[in-house]
Amino acid sequence: MAKKLYVGNLSYNTTEDGLRNLFAGFGSVASAKIIFDRETGNSKGFGFIEMSTEEEANAAIAGTNGREFEGRQLRVNEAMDKPRRDRSVGYGNSW
């Protein structure tokens, strides 16, 4: 089963193809996604990689976490599910 990894501290110039190529050395990359700011269109400096198997994901973490890539020291670990936000709380709206 595919395993999603968080990749942090990316160079703002890193491309999804560059990220995919880096992780392809550890197995089959199912997807590569860099996160961009909606307003500016600039990279936020992190992204996600989905490796085809858990074994490949573990090898990718071991081989890339702390490694320098494009002038930055990567932080790579298993991605955590984003907590759901209740949109009705904290906005001062009573609807």
C-alpha positions in Angstrom: 0.0 0.0 0.0 1.2 3.5 -0.8 2.8 5.6 2.0 2.7 9.4 2.1 5.8 11.3 3.3 6.2 14.9 4.4 9.3 16.6 2.9 10.1 19.9 4.6 12.8 22.6 4.4 12.7 22.5 0.6 14.4 25.2 -1.5 11.8 27.6 -2.9 13.1 26.8 -6.3 12.6 23.0 -6.0 10.3 21.6 -8.7 8.0 18.6 -8.4 10.0 16.8 -11.1 13.2 17.4 -9.0 11.6 16.1 -5.9 10.3 13.0 -7.8 13.8 12.3 -9.2 15.3 12.5 -5.8 13.0 10.0 -4.3 12.9 7.7 -7.4 16.3 6.4 -6.2 14.5 4.7 -3.3 11.6 3.1 -5.3 8.5 3.8 -7.2 7.1 7.3 -6.6 3.3 7.3 -6.9 3.1 11.1 -6.6 5.1 14.3 -5.8 3.4 17.5 -4.8 4.9 20.8 -3.6 2.6 23.1 -1.7 2.2 26.7 -3.0 0.8 29.8 -1.4 -2.7 30.6 -2.9 -2.2 34.3 -2.9 1.4 34.7 -4.1 1.9 31.4 -6.0 5.3 30.9 -4.3 6.4 27.6 -2.8 5.8 27.2 0.9 9.0 25.2 1.2 7.4 21.8 1.8 5.7 19.1 -0.1 4.6 15.5 -0.1 5.8 12.3 -1.8 3.8 9.1 -2.0 5.9 6.0 -2.3 4.4 2.8 -3.6 5.2 0.6 -0.6 6.0 1.0 3.1 9.4 -0.5 2.5 10.3 2.0 -0.2 9.0 4.8 2.1 11.2 3.7 5.0 14.2 3.5 2.7 13.4 7.0 1.3 13.1 8.5 4.9 16.4 6.8 5.9 18.1 8.0 2.7 16.9 11.6 2.6 16.1 12.9 6.1 18.9 15.3 7.0 20.4 15.1 3.5 21.3 18.3 1.7 19.3 18.9 -1.5 19.5 22.1 -3.5 21.3 23.9 -0.7 18.8 22.9 2.1 18.9 20.2 4.7 15.7 18.1 4.2 13.3 17.0 6.9 11.5 13.9 5.8 9.1 11.8 7.8 5.8 10.0 7.5 3.0 12.4 6.7 0.3 12.9 9.4 -3.4 13.3 8.6 -4.4 17.0 8.7 -6.9 17.6 11.5 -10.3 18.7 10.4 -11.3 22.2 11.3 -14.8 23.1 12.3 -15.5 26.1 10.1 -18.3 27.4 12.4 -16.0 27.9 15.4 -13.8 31.0 15.9 -15.1 33.2 13.2 -17.6 35.2 15.2 -20.5 34.1 13.1 -23.7 32.8 14.6 -25.1 30.9 11.6 
